[in-house]
Amino acid sequence: MTDPAAALAPGGPDARSAELRAALARVEQRIVDACAAAGRDRGDVTLIVVTKTFPAADLRALAGLGVREVGENRMQEVIAKAQQGAFEGLRLHLIGQLQTNKAAEAARFAGLVHSLDRLKLARALGRGRESSGIGAPLPVLIQISLDGDPARGGVPVSELGELTHGILQEPGLDLAGVMAVPPRGSDPAAAFAELARIADGVRAQVPGARIISAGMSADLEAAVAAGATHLRVGSAILGSRPSLR
Ligand SMILES: *Cc1c(COP(=O)(O)O)cnc(C)c1O
């Protein structure tokens, strides 16, 4: 598949791989430092490299550098990349708002869905998983809307109990924790502290729901300080995305 001439050309795959290796090392150091500052074990924090909008070749380069967890936000893009073998040996995290009519595909491709935020989607994902032929239930996180603004996805805290109950009714789903994106213009530290408090409440009810997915390129330190177990980092590793999304 790799064109040897392209691999040797300046700016070719080797150059990209070197660039990704250096960026990964910088982010890894930030995580190590944040864990040390918070008195946490580096092994308790998982880095997910968010590859949305970047080509399948970047995913293969990341896999070659030892990355195992990647995040995407659009099913159409996931399917196109999967056809190019992009996800071989990688665990796919779905982090974007998910349409119910894409749930069956999501339930087949995803290792973890971070963005479960409504009952209808829980049913569709649960049924999709059950009919997928994959024996194990699909691990899911409840995306919390910390400001109640539905625009960026997430369930308002007032509806969290009902959604939790609905997920527990689905044999095809395994409730593994919570996720949030800090509201626009908010202090990320305060947002992540609020998420940690909500996570405690969910875990009191569902002891296995231990994942807290929080923290991106700009605020991963604050997320680690507040107890995040999974960081979703894109631009700090892959560079800036085209601004369409
Ligand atoms: C794109 C995206 C990220 C990664 O953001 P960066 O700022 O590029 O690190 C994380 N989480 C979600 C939900 C995203 O959509």
The ligand as a Gaussian input file, in Angstrom:
#p B3LYP/6-31G(d) Opt

LIG

0 1
 C      -12.755000      17.311000      18.524000
 C      -13.050000      16.865000      19.909000
 C      -12.027000      16.696000      20.853000
 C      -10.580000      17.044000      20.578000
 O      -10.410000      18.416000      20.671000
 P       -8.947000      19.114000      20.564000
 O       -9.167000      20.471000      21.082000
 O       -8.562000      19.064000      19.121000
 O       -8.027000      18.320000      21.407000
 C      -12.382000      16.211000      22.094000
 N      -13.661000      15.926000      22.415000
 C      -14.672000      16.091000      21.542000
 C      -16.057000      15.763000      21.958000
 C      -14.400000      16.574000      20.270000
 O      -15.409000      16.736000      19.399000

